[in-house]
Structures are given as C-alpha cells and as structure tokens.
Amino acid sequence: MRQPSLFLPHGGGPCFFLDEAGTCPPEWQPMRDYLAAILPSLPERPRGILIVSGHWEESDFTVHTGRSPELLFDYRGFPAHTYRLRWDAPGAPDLARRARALLDAAGFATGEEGDRGWDHGVFVPMMVAVPDADIPTVQLSLRADLDPAAHIRAGRALESLRDDGVLIVGSGMSFHNMRALGTDVTPQADIFDEALSAAVTDPDPAERRRRVADWAALPLARFAHPREEHLLPLMVALGAGGDDPATHAYRDRVIGWTVSAFRFG
C-alpha cells in the first residue's frame, strides 16, 4: 500500500533517553508519544524507510549504501550512557541505489557512500518510532547548498517509492535557533509556526510547494532558522508528498520552542 511521507521533529540530542533507567523526561514525553504512534498510524508496516536528517550534508545528494550502519554520536555533553545507545536496523543498499537512480533520472548529480554512521537525527527518533529496529533503512543526505526548491524537487523524484511501501521521512525541527536556547521564545516561535503550517498545509499542491520554497519570506523566518539545515528535511518530505493532502500531525512547545510535524498522504 502507498505510504505517506512525514516530516517529524527529532528532539535535542538523545533527549528521550537521558535517564539511564529508561524514563523519558516529562518535557519530551509528548514528542516521544507522537513518534511512538507513527507505525500504528500507517496503512501497513513499511517495507523500507528512506530518511533525510538535518545532520548530514554533502555537495550532492548522497545515499548511504551500508548494510549494517553503526551509530554516529554527533552530540556533546550528555550522560555517558547515551553514547552506548543502540539501534541496529539493517541498511537497505538496494533501496539506496533505487533512490539514487530516481534522483539521477531527475537530473541531479548524486553520490553514494557506505561507511558513515547514522547520525542522531536518524537513530534517536527511530529508536522510538521503530524500537525493534526491524525495518530496512537508508539515509539520504541534504545538499549542502540548502536550496529549498531543489530539495522539494528531489522529494518529488522519490515519490514513487511510496507506492512500493517505502516510508519517506524528513527528520529535523520546524524551529531551530540554538542561539535562543535557554530562553522562552514561544511568542516568536508561535508566529513562525503558524505561518509555516499555513504554507505547508495549503490545499493547492503547487501553491504549497511555492510557498514552502519561499519559506525565508515568512515572518520571523531567520529568527526561527538562522541556518535552515533542520528545515530542509521538510522540503524533501513535502516534495515526496506530491499532490496528496497535507496535514498538521503534531504541535508542541518544548525547551521554549514551538515545533510541528506534518504528514503528506
């Protein structure tokens, strides 16, 4: 069955696993609950997952072809046990090469590599969403120029994978201003979130793509994203959503930020 595409928040570092005993900090529990409910919400269990994280950039779109990727603990200053987390899902080299072929056919320069570990934008939310680590998974990089329209087009090139049971996931944060960390900026974050959500859920798919590609024109856009790498996974998910309906799947306020998730299809 045709799978949706998703844009989800991946939290902050290993936020759901800060307690070695396994208790999620209360502030992060609503986000964890949202992630844990993703698989039951799907039309059937995905045959594979293609995920784009805000933590991997390459000069060209690059697919990970490894069969058993390790984890890349690309966060700092957290408890020692969070550097021993495991998520041992199998890689999906055949799916990776299919994705690359689709991008090549759409005119993109592409690459592949098989040694990089899955960054925390992959394994932290997937440890919650797919706790049994039993769905073959491939990671796709962002393109380092961060061109929003190009990322939307890349997503559109990958849309057909959804018809083969592949869940396409953009993993980032709809608000990501580390300079504001530790301060309550929810009034500003609310303004941006409302404007972003209106653009993402525009019922006209062509207008939706236009408005989201022009995200920097939204109110407080550069306050919400001084650098947009955590927003670009949304562009891929939106593009992969094609002309399917877009819904606002989740909203929360955490660490003084307003964050949202979206579903296409």
Buried (B, 14 or more C-beta within 10 A) or exposed (E): EBBBBBBBBBBBBBBBBBEEEEEBEEBBBBBBEBBBEBBEEBEEBBBBBBBBBBBBBBEBBBBBBBEEBEBBBBBEEBEEEBEEBEBEBBBBBEBBBBBBEBBEEBEBEBEBEBEBBBBBBBBBBBBBBBEEBEBBBBBBBBBEEBBBBBBBBBBBBBBBBBEBBBBBBBBBBBBBBEEBEEEEBBEBBBBBBBBBBEBBBBEEBEEBBBBBBEBEEBEBBEBBBEEBBBBBBBBBBBBBBBBBEBBBBBBBBBBBBBBBBBBBB
